[in-house]
Amino acid sequence: MLGGKKPSKRPAWDLKGQLCDLTAELKCYRERTQTLDQENQQLRDQLREAQQQATVLGAERRTLEGELARVQAQAEQGQQELGNLSARVLELEERLGTQESLVQELQKEQLGLQEERRGLATRLEEQERRLQTSEAALSGSQAEVASLRQETVAQAALLAERGERLHGLEMERRRLHNQLQELKGNIRVFCRVRPVLPGEPTPSPGFLLFPSGPGGPSDLPTRLSLSRSDERRGTLSGAPAPPTRHDFSFDRVFPPGSGQDEVFEEIAMLVQSALDGYPVCIFAYGQTGSGKTFTMEGGPGGDPQVEGLIPRALRHLFSIAQELGGQGWTYSFVASYVEIYNETVRDLLATGTRKGQGGECEIRRAGPGSEELTVTNARYVPVSCEKEVEALLHLARQNRAVARTAQNERSSRSHSVFQLQISGEHAARGLQCGAPLSLVDLAGSERLDPGLALGPGERERLRETQAINSSLSTLGLVIMALSNKESHVPYRNSKLTYLLQNSLGGSAKMLMFVNISPLEENVSESLNSLRFASKVNQCVIGTAQANRK
């Protein structure tokens, strides 16, 4: 190691390796010191020999000087020998000086080596102390690791126990949640009255009233009273007859001042039932301009305060699905959006060259023996966030069939059906559930005369209105048939009911919004809508069953 290449530096944690290196280095220095001591001894021997030789030479020189006096003849030879001896002495003295210098250097080096040895001994002691400290720390860490392993095993067992308990609580929550929804009714009817818009005449006082419930004003409104004057009727005295008052009662009534958030809060728990595996169908019914599309999709401009039920429902589902993800559930959502126009199904999510090819869409069974329905050639788009839903709604608004009528500048002339197929899985427990959420914006329910458009397209508007009224009539017949437990339910009499049949039967939960106008000029259509909604509200459909595997 002294003359060779130094070994690579060991890492700081390799204490034993560093100790071995220091021990080997100390051994080398000891061997080198021993060698230097031997060389020093040899030099001392040589020095004594040289001193002896010098003494002998001195004696010889004196002898030669004595003999020089006696032997003049040999003076030249003796003088030459003396010169040689003097040169030899000078050489020996020079060598002696060199050896003394070397001895001094070796002594200095010996002192340095001794100092270095003391330093190495000190470092060795320090490393030994550090090694002992590390071994003690290692022993403590091993004991701590063993303790932590025991705690981990105990916590894993506790976590598994709590997971079982949480799963049981979640199943109980779903059962109680479903019981609560069934107590409210598997088919419910809400009435919503839109506010008077700028430029519209203000209704006369008493035209629309919202009587308080048995608990007084603190009760949520569930009743609505509408008065109607008939100028053709009169009393015997010739005075006009008093207005006729019509009273209606629903599961909930939303006066004109009710906001979108208040409306959604009332249906949020029903929407959540779709995550639990129950088919849910919510549809808005009413005449043109009564606020159906505003209720379902919201207002323009992207104002969060006026967001409709569709974006709010999906945001709520995404949030609840994320919470259930902590319990082991994973959910996927696939959206579709179609309209039914003159009994023709059109894809509202069509893009590019597929736009306007709604006639190619047909309602079919998903497969042989399957109860699931699908729309051929329609787009089914996986969604996972609000922005994806907003993009789909924007595209659907552009594609939906609208036209001018005598009651509304841009009146929806078709039924729009937004469906979200929900699939849930708990892989650890082998559980699966799936159900559709259907959110339907029905076409205007007005009778033929008030809704006819003027101009050359009158026949087309007439045909549209007949198709709309026929499908709405079929919807009422289907609900009545389900309520009466009839053996035949006329789903196929309309494309609307055929598409929604899995969301209307006994395994589904339904909610109908009847939207009415606050204007007196629309009193006739408002009464028709309220009477239809009252009939639906009297229907009772069987207990819903979750679609689980």
C-alpha positions as CSV (number, residue, x, y, z in Angstrom):
1,M,0.0,0.0,0.0
2,L,3.0,2.4,0.6
3,G,4.2,2.5,-3.0
4,G,1.1,1.3,-4.7
5,K,-2.2,2.9,-5.6
6,K,-4.4,3.8,-2.6
7,P,-7.6,1.8,-2.3
8,S,-10.9,3.6,-3.1
9,K,-12.4,5.3,-0.2
10,R,-15.0,3.2,1.6
11,P,-18.5,4.6,2.3
12,A,-19.0,6.2,5.7
13,W,-21.4,3.4,6.9
14,D,-18.7,0.6,6.2
15,L,-17.1,1.0,9.6
16,K,-15.7,-2.6,9.7
17,G,-14.1,-2.1,6.3
18,Q,-12.6,1.2,7.4
19,L,-11.2,-0.5,10.6
20,C,-9.7,-3.3,8.5
21,D,-8.0,-0.7,6.2
22,L,-6.6,1.2,9.2
23,T,-5.3,-2.1,10.8
24,A,-3.5,-3.1,7.5
25,E,-2.0,0.4,7.2
26,L,-0.7,0.3,10.8
27,K,0.9,-3.1,10.1
28,C,2.6,-1.7,7.1
29,Y,4.0,1.2,9.1
30,R,5.2,-1.1,11.8
31,E,7.1,-3.3,9.2
32,R,8.6,-0.1,7.7
33,T,9.8,1.1,11.1
34,Q,11.4,-2.3,11.8
35,T,13.1,-2.2,8.4
36,L,14.4,1.3,9.2
37,D,15.6,0.2,12.6
38,Q,17.6,-2.6,10.9
39,E,19.1,-0.2,8.4
40,N,20.0,2.2,11.3
41,Q,21.8,-0.6,13.1
42,Q,23.7,-1.5,10.0
43,L,24.8,2.1,9.6
44,R,25.9,2.2,13.2
45,D,28.0,-0.9,12.7
46,Q,29.5,0.6,9.6
47,L,30.2,3.8,11.5
48,R,32.0,1.9,14.3
49,E,34.0,0.0,11.6
50,A,34.9,3.3,9.9
51,Q,35.9,4.8,13.2
52,Q,38.1,1.8,13.9
53,Q,39.6,2.1,10.5
54,A,40.2,5.8,11.1
55,T,42.0,4.9,14.3
56,V,44.1,2.3,12.6
57,L,44.9,4.8,9.8
58,G,45.9,7.4,12.3
59,A,48.3,5.0,14.0
60,E,49.7,4.1,10.6
61,R,50.1,7.8,9.8
62,R,52.1,8.4,12.9
63,T,54.2,5.3,12.2
64,L,54.8,6.5,8.7
65,E,55.7,9.9,10.0
66,G,58.2,8.3,12.4
67,E,59.5,6.1,9.7
68,L,59.7,9.1,7.3
69,A,62.4,10.5,9.4
70,R,64.3,7.1,9.3
71,V,63.3,6.1,5.8
72,Q,63.9,9.0,3.5
73,A,64.3,6.6,0.6
74,Q,60.7,5.4,1.0
75,A,59.3,8.9,1.6
76,E,57.9,9.2,-1.9
77,Q,56.2,5.8,-1.6
78,G,55.0,6.5,1.9
79,Q,53.8,10.0,0.9
80,Q,51.9,8.5,-2.0
81,E,50.3,5.9,0.3
82,L,49.6,8.7,2.8
83,G,47.8,10.7,0.1
84,N,45.8,7.7,-0.8
85,L,44.9,7.1,2.8
86,S,44.0,10.7,3.2
87,A,41.7,10.5,0.2
88,R,40.2,7.4,1.7
89,V,39.7,9.2,5.0
90,L,38.0,12.1,3.2
91,E,35.8,9.7,1.4
92,L,34.9,7.9,4.6
93,E,34.3,11.2,6.4
94,E,32.0,12.2,3.5
95,R,30.2,8.9,3.7
96,L,30.0,9.3,7.5
97,G,28.4,12.8,7.0
98,T,26.0,11.4,4.5
99,Q,25.1,8.5,6.8
100,E,24.6,10.9,9.7
101,S,22.2,13.0,7.6
102,L,20.3,9.9,6.6
103,V,20.1,8.9,10.2
104,Q,18.7,12.3,11.2
105,E,16.1,12.0,8.4
106,L,15.2,8.5,9.5
107,Q,14.8,9.7,13.1
108,K,12.5,12.6,11.9
109,E,10.5,10.1,9.8
110,Q,10.4,7.8,12.8
111,L,9.0,10.6,14.9
112,G,6.4,11.3,12.2
113,L,5.4,7.7,12.0
114,Q,5.0,7.5,15.7
115,E,2.8,10.6,15.7
116,E,0.8,9.1,12.8
117,R,0.5,5.8,14.7
118,R,-0.8,7.6,17.7
119,G,-3.4,9.4,15.4
120,L,-4.4,6.1,13.9
121,A,-4.8,4.6,17.3
122,T,-7.0,7.5,18.3
123,R,-9.1,7.1,15.1
124,L,-9.3,3.4,15.7
125,E,-10.6,3.9,19.2
126,E,-13.1,6.5,17.9
127,Q,-14.3,4.1,15.2
128,E,-14.6,1.3,17.7
129,R,-16.8,3.6,19.9
130,R,-18.9,4.6,16.8
131,L,-19.2,0.9,15.9
132,Q,-20.4,0.1,19.4
133,T,-22.9,3.0,19.2
134,S,-24.1,1.8,15.8
135,E,-24.5,-1.7,17.0
136,A,-26.6,-0.5,19.9
137,A,-28.7,1.7,17.7
138,L,-29.1,-1.2,15.3
139,S,-30.3,-3.4,18.1
140,G,-32.8,-0.7,19.2
141,S,-34.0,-0.3,15.6
142,Q,-34.5,-4.0,15.2
143,A,-36.6,-4.0,18.4
144,E,-38.6,-1.0,17.2
145,V,-39.1,-2.7,13.8
146,A,-40.4,-5.8,15.5
147,S,-42.8,-3.6,17.5
148,L,-43.9,-1.7,14.5
149,R,-44.6,-5.0,12.6
150,Q,-46.8,-6.2,15.5
151,E,-48.6,-2.8,15.4
152,T,-49.0,-3.1,11.6
153,V,-50.5,-6.6,11.9
154,A,-52.9,-5.3,14.6
155,Q,-53.8,-2.3,12.5
156,A,-54.4,-4.4,9.4
157,A,-56.7,-6.6,11.4
158,L,-58.5,-3.6,12.8
159,L,-58.7,-2.1,9.3
160,A,-60.2,-5.3,7.9
161,E,-62.7,-5.3,10.7
162,R,-63.7,-1.7,10.1
163,G,-63.9,-2.4,6.4
164,E,-66.4,-5.1,7.1
165,R,-68.3,-2.8,9.4
166,L,-68.2,0.0,6.9
167,H,-69.4,-2.3,4.1
168,G,-72.3,-3.4,6.3
169,L,-73.1,0.2,7.1
170,E,-73.0,1.1,3.4
171,M,-75.4,-1.8,2.6
172,E,-77.7,-0.7,5.4
173,R,-77.5,2.9,4.2
174,R,-78.6,1.8,0.7
175,R,-81.4,-0.2,2.2
176,L,-82.7,2.7,4.3
177,H,-82.1,5.2,1.5
178,N,-84.3,3.0,-0.8
179,Q,-86.9,2.6,1.9
180,L,-87.0,6.4,2.3
181,Q,-87.4,6.9,-1.4
182,E,-90.2,4.2,-1.5
183,L,-92.0,6.0,1.4
184,K,-91.9,9.2,-0.7
185,G,-93.3,7.1,-3.6
186,N,-91.6,5.4,-6.5
187,I,-93.4,7.8,-8.8
188,R,-93.5,11.4,-7.6
189,V,-94.8,14.6,-9.2
190,F,-93.3,18.0,-8.6
191,C,-94.9,21.2,-9.9
192,R,-92.8,24.2,-10.9
193,V,-94.1,27.6,-11.8
194,R,-91.7,29.8,-13.8
195,P,-91.4,33.5,-12.9
196,V,-92.9,36.2,-15.1
197,L,-90.3,37.3,-17.7
198,P,-89.6,40.9,-18.6
199,G,-92.1,42.2,-21.0
200,E,-94.9,39.8,-20.0
201,P,-98.1,41.0,-18.4
202,T,-98.3,40.7,-14.6
203,P,-101.0,38.1,-13.6
204,S,-103.9,39.5,-11.6
205,P,-103.8,39.0,-7.8
206,G,-105.2,35.6,-6.8
207,F,-104.6,34.0,-10.2
208,L,-102.0,31.7,-8.7
209,L,-102.0,30.9,-5.0
210,F,-99.8,28.5,-3.0
211,P,-101.8,27.6,0.1
212,S,-99.8,26.6,3.2
213,G,-99.8,23.0,4.5
214,P,-101.2,21.8,7.8
215,G,-98.1,23.0,9.6
216,G,-98.5,26.5,8.3
217,P,-96.0,28.6,6.3
218,S,-93.1,26.5,7.7
219,D,-94.2,23.5,5.7
220,L,-92.7,23.0,2.3
221,P,-95.4,24.0,-0.3
222,T,-97.3,21.0,-1.8
223,R,-100.5,22.7,-3.0
224,L,-101.4,25.1,-5.8
225,S,-104.6,26.9,-6.5
226,L,-105.4,28.4,-9.9
227,S,-108.4,30.5,-10.7
228,R,-110.1,30.7,-14.2
229,S,-112.6,33.3,-15.4
230,D,-115.1,32.3,-18.1
231,E,-116.6,35.4,-19.8
232,R,-119.2,33.2,-21.5
233,R,-120.8,32.4,-18.2
234,G,-122.9,34.8,-16.2
235,T,-125.3,35.1,-13.3
236,L,-129.1,35.7,-13.6
237,S,-128.5,39.4,-12.9
238,G,-126.2,39.7,-15.9
239,A,-123.0,40.1,-13.9
240,P,-120.0,38.0,-14.9
241,A,-119.7,34.7,-13.1
242,P,-117.1,34.5,-10.3
243,P,-113.9,32.8,-11.3
244,T,-113.6,29.1,-10.9
245,R,-110.8,28.0,-8.6
246,H,-108.9,24.7,-9.3
247,D,-107.0,23.2,-6.5
248,F,-104.1,20.7,-7.0
249,S,-101.9,18.9,-4.6
250,F,-98.5,17.3,-5.5
251,D,-95.4,15.9,-3.7
252,R,-93.8,19.3,-3.9
253,V,-94.6,22.7,-5.5
254,F,-92.0,25.2,-6.4
255,P,-93.2,28.8,-6.6
256,P,-91.7,31.2,-9.2
257,G,-89.0,32.4,-6.7
258,S,-87.5,28.9,-6.3
259,G,-83.9,28.6,-7.5
260,Q,-82.2,25.8,-9.4
261,D,-80.3,24.7,-6.3
262,E,-83.5,24.4,-4.3
263,V,-85.1,22.2,-7.0
264,F,-82.0,20.0,-7.2
265,E,-81.7,19.6,-3.5
266,E,-85.2,18.0,-3.5
267,I,-84.1,15.3,-6.0
268,A,-80.5,14.8,-5.0
269,M,-81.3,11.7,-3.0
270,L,-83.3,10.2,-5.8
271,V,-80.4,10.8,-8.2
272,Q,-78.1,9.0,-5.8
273,S,-80.4,5.9,-6.0
274,A,-79.0,5.3,-9.5
275,L,-75.5,4.7,-7.9
276,D,-77.2,2.1,-5.7
277,G,-78.4,0.2,-8.7
278,Y,-82.0,1.5,-9.1
279,P,-83.1,2.8,-12.5
280,V,-84.1,6.5,-12.2
281,C,-86.2,8.5,-14.6
282,I,-86.8,12.2,-14.3
283,F,-88.8,14.1,-17.0
284,A,-90.1,17.6,-17.4
285,Y,-93.7,18.0,-18.8
286,G,-95.5,21.1,-19.8
287,Q,-96.4,23.5,-22.5
288,T,-94.0,25.4,-24.7
289,G,-92.3,28.2,-22.8
290,S,-93.1,26.8,-19.3
291,G,-89.4,26.3,-18.3
292,K,-88.8,22.6,-19.0
293,T,-85.5,23.1,-20.8
294,F,-84.4,25.6,-18.2
295,T,-85.2,23.1,-15.4
296,M,-83.3,20.2,-17.1
297,E,-80.4,21.9,-18.8
298,G,-80.2,25.4,-17.2
299,G,-79.9,28.9,-18.6
300,P,-77.4,30.2,-21.1
301,G,-74.1,31.9,-20.3
302,G,-72.6,29.2,-18.0
303,D,-73.9,30.9,-14.8
304,P,-73.5,28.3,-12.0
305,Q,-76.6,29.7,-10.3
306,V,-78.9,28.7,-13.2
307,E,-77.4,25.3,-14.0
308,G,-80.0,22.7,-14.7
309,L,-80.7,19.3,-13.3
310,I,-78.5,17.4,-15.8
311,P,-75.2,19.1,-15.0
312,R,-76.0,19.2,-11.2
313,A,-77.0,15.5,-11.2
314,L,-73.8,14.4,-12.9
315,R,-71.6,16.6,-10.6
316,H,-73.4,15.0,-7.6
317,L,-72.9,11.5,-8.9
318,F,-69.2,12.1,-9.6
319,S,-68.8,13.4,-6.1
320,I,-70.6,10.5,-4.4
321,A,-68.7,8.0,-6.6
322,Q,-65.4,9.4,-5.5
323,E,-66.4,9.1,-1.9
324,L,-67.5,5.5,-2.4
325,G,-64.1,4.9,-4.0
326,G,-62.6,5.0,-0.5
327,Q,-64.8,2.0,0.4
328,G,-63.6,-0.1,-2.6
329,W,-66.2,0.8,-5.2
330,T,-65.3,1.9,-8.7
331,Y,-67.8,3.4,-11.0
332,S,-67.9,4.1,-14.8
333,F,-70.3,6.4,-16.6
334,V,-71.4,6.3,-20.2
335,A,-73.6,9.1,-21.6
336,S,-75.9,9.2,-24.6
337,Y,-78.2,12.0,-25.7
338,V,-80.9,11.5,-28.3
339,E,-84.1,13.3,-29.4
340,I,-87.3,11.8,-30.7
341,Y,-88.7,14.0,-33.5
342,N,-91.8,12.9,-35.3
343,E,-91.3,9.3,-34.0
344,T,-87.8,9.4,-35.5
345,V,-84.7,8.9,-33.2
346,R,-81.9,11.3,-33.8
347,D,-78.5,11.4,-32.1
348,L,-77.8,14.8,-30.5
349,L,-74.1,13.9,-30.0
350,A,-73.5,13.3,-33.7
351,T,-70.5,15.2,-35.1
352,G,-69.1,15.9,-38.6
353,T,-70.8,14.0,-41.4
354,R,-73.0,12.0,-39.0
355,K,-75.1,15.1,-38.2
356,G,-78.6,15.0,-39.6
357,Q,-78.6,11.2,-40.0
358,G,-81.0,10.5,-37.2
359,G,-83.1,8.3,-39.4
360,E,-80.4,5.7,-39.2
361,C,-80.9,5.4,-35.4
362,E,-83.1,2.6,-34.2
363,I,-84.0,1.2,-30.7
364,R,-82.8,-2.4,-30.4
365,R,-82.1,-4.9,-27.7
366,A,-78.4,-4.9,-26.7
367,G,-78.2,-8.7,-27.4
368,P,-80.3,-11.9,-27.6
369,G,-82.2,-12.3,-24.3
370,S,-81.0,-9.0,-23.0
371,E,-83.4,-6.6,-21.4
372,E,-81.1,-3.6,-22.0
373,L,-82.0,-1.3,-24.8
374,T,-79.6,0.6,-27.0
375,V,-79.9,3.0,-29.9
376,T,-78.0,1.9,-33.0
377,N,-75.6,4.4,-34.6
378,A,-75.8,6.7,-31.6
379,R,-72.7,7.8,-29.8
380,Y,-72.2,6.4,-26.3
381,V,-69.5,8.6,-24.6
382,P,-67.7,7.7,-21.4
383,V,-67.6,10.7,-19.0
384,S,-65.8,11.2,-15.8
385,C,-65.8,15.0,-15.1
386,E,-68.1,18.0,-15.4
387,K,-66.2,19.6,-18.4
388,E,-66.9,16.5,-20.5
389,V,-70.6,16.7,-19.6
390,E,-70.7,20.5,-20.4
391,A,-69.2,19.8,-23.9
392,L,-71.9,17.1,-24.6
393,L,-74.7,19.4,-23.5
394,H,-73.4,22.3,-25.7
395,L,-73.2,19.9,-28.7
396,A,-76.8,18.6,-28.0
397,R,-78.2,22.2,-27.8
398,Q,-76.8,22.9,-31.3
399,N,-78.2,19.7,-32.8
400,R,-81.7,19.7,-31.2
401,A,-84.7,20.4,-33.5
402,V,-86.2,23.8,-32.7
403,A,-88.7,25.9,-34.6
404,R,-90.8,29.1,-34.2
405,T,-94.3,28.7,-32.9
406,A,-97.0,31.2,-32.0
407,Q,-96.1,30.8,-28.3
408,N,-92.3,30.7,-28.4
409,E,-89.7,32.0,-30.8
410,R,-87.6,28.9,-30.5
411,S,-89.8,26.1,-29.2
412,S,-88.4,22.6,-28.8
413,R,-90.3,20.3,-31.2
414,S,-88.8,17.1,-29.9
415,H,-88.3,15.0,-26.8
416,S,-84.7,15.0,-25.7
417,V,-83.5,12.0,-23.6
418,F,-80.2,12.2,-21.8
419,Q,-79.3,8.8,-20.4
420,L,-76.3,7.9,-18.2
421,Q,-75.5,4.2,-17.9
422,I,-73.9,3.7,-14.5
423,S,-71.8,0.6,-13.7
424,G,-70.4,0.0,-10.3
425,E,-68.1,-2.8,-9.0
426,H,-66.6,-3.8,-5.7
427,A,-63.8,-6.1,-6.9
428,A,-62.7,-7.2,-3.4
429,R,-66.2,-8.5,-2.6
430,G,-67.2,-9.5,-6.1
431,L,-70.2,-7.1,-6.1
432,Q,-71.6,-5.4,-9.2
433,C,-74.5,-3.0,-9.8
434,G,-75.7,-1.1,-12.8
435,A,-78.6,1.2,-13.6
436,P,-79.6,3.9,-16.1
437,L,-80.3,7.5,-15.1
438,S,-82.7,9.1,-17.6
439,L,-83.3,12.8,-17.7
440,V,-86.0,13.7,-20.2
441,D,-87.0,17.1,-21.6
442,L,-90.4,16.5,-23.2
443,A,-91.6,18.5,-26.1
444,G,-94.3,21.2,-25.6
445,S,-97.6,19.6,-24.5
446,E,-99.9,22.3,-26.0
447,R,-102.9,21.4,-28.0
448,L,-103.0,21.9,-31.8
449,D,-104.5,25.4,-32.2
450,P,-102.4,27.4,-29.8
451,G,-99.1,26.0,-30.9
452,L,-99.5,26.2,-34.7
453,A,-96.8,28.2,-36.5
454,L,-97.8,30.6,-39.3
455,G,-96.6,30.5,-42.8
456,P,-95.9,27.7,-45.4
457,G,-94.7,25.3,-42.7
458,E,-98.1,25.0,-41.1
459,R,-98.7,21.3,-42.1
460,E,-95.3,20.3,-40.8
461,R,-95.9,22.0,-37.5
462,L,-99.3,20.3,-37.4
463,R,-97.7,16.9,-37.9
464,E,-95.1,17.6,-35.2
465,T,-97.8,18.6,-32.7
466,Q,-99.8,15.4,-33.4
467,A,-96.7,13.3,-33.0
468,I,-95.8,15.1,-29.7
469,N,-99.4,14.7,-28.3
470,S,-99.6,11.1,-29.3
471,S,-96.3,10.2,-27.5
472,L,-97.3,12.2,-24.4
473,S,-100.6,10.4,-24.4
474,T,-98.9,7.0,-24.7
475,L,-96.6,8.0,-21.7
476,G,-99.7,8.6,-19.6
477,L,-101.2,5.3,-20.7
478,V,-98.0,3.4,-19.9
479,I,-97.9,4.9,-16.4
480,M,-101.6,4.1,-15.8
481,A,-101.1,0.5,-17.0
482,L,-98.1,0.1,-14.7
483,S,-100.2,1.5,-11.8
484,N,-103.1,-0.9,-12.6
485,K,-100.7,-3.8,-12.8
486,E,-102.0,-4.6,-16.3
487,S,-100.6,-7.6,-18.1
488,H,-99.9,-5.5,-21.3
489,V,-98.1,-2.2,-21.1
490,P,-98.1,-0.3,-24.4
491,Y,-94.4,0.6,-24.4
492,R,-94.1,0.1,-28.2
493,N,-96.9,2.5,-29.0
494,S,-94.3,5.3,-28.9
495,K,-90.6,5.5,-29.4
496,L,-90.3,7.6,-26.2
497,T,-91.9,5.0,-24.0
498,Y,-90.1,2.1,-25.8
499,L,-86.7,3.8,-25.2
500,L,-87.6,4.5,-21.5
501,Q,-89.3,1.2,-20.7
502,N,-86.5,0.0,-18.4
503,S,-86.8,3.3,-16.5
504,L,-90.6,3.3,-16.1
505,G,-91.4,-0.2,-14.8
506,G,-91.7,-1.6,-11.3
507,S,-87.9,-1.7,-10.9
508,A,-87.5,2.0,-11.5
509,K,-88.0,5.2,-9.6
510,M,-89.8,8.1,-11.5
511,L,-90.1,11.8,-10.9
512,M,-92.2,14.1,-13.1
513,F,-91.8,17.8,-13.2
514,V,-94.9,19.6,-14.4
515,N,-93.9,23.0,-15.5
516,I,-96.5,25.7,-15.9
517,S,-96.6,29.3,-17.0
518,P,-97.7,32.0,-14.6
519,L,-99.5,33.9,-17.4
520,E,-103.3,34.1,-17.5
521,E,-103.4,33.7,-21.2
522,N,-102.0,30.2,-20.8
523,V,-104.5,29.1,-18.1
524,S,-106.1,26.5,-20.4
525,E,-102.8,24.7,-21.2
526,S,-101.7,25.1,-17.5
527,L,-104.9,23.4,-16.4
528,N,-104.4,20.5,-18.9
529,S,-100.8,20.0,-17.6
530,L,-101.9,20.1,-14.0
531,R,-104.7,17.6,-14.6
532,F,-102.4,15.2,-16.4
533,A,-99.9,15.5,-13.6
534,S,-102.6,14.9,-11.0
535,K,-103.5,11.6,-12.7
536,V,-99.8,10.6,-12.7
537,N,-99.5,11.6,-9.0
538,Q,-102.3,9.2,-8.1
539,C,-100.5,6.2,-9.6
540,V,-98.6,3.8,-7.4
541,I,-95.9,1.6,-8.9
542,G,-94.4,-1.5,-7.2
543,T,-91.3,-1.7,-5.1
544,A,-88.1,-0.9,-6.9
545,Q,-85.5,-3.6,-7.1
546,A,-81.8,-2.8,-7.4
547,N,-79.9,-4.3,-10.4
548,R,-77.1,-6.1,-8.6
549,K,-75.0,-9.2,-9.4
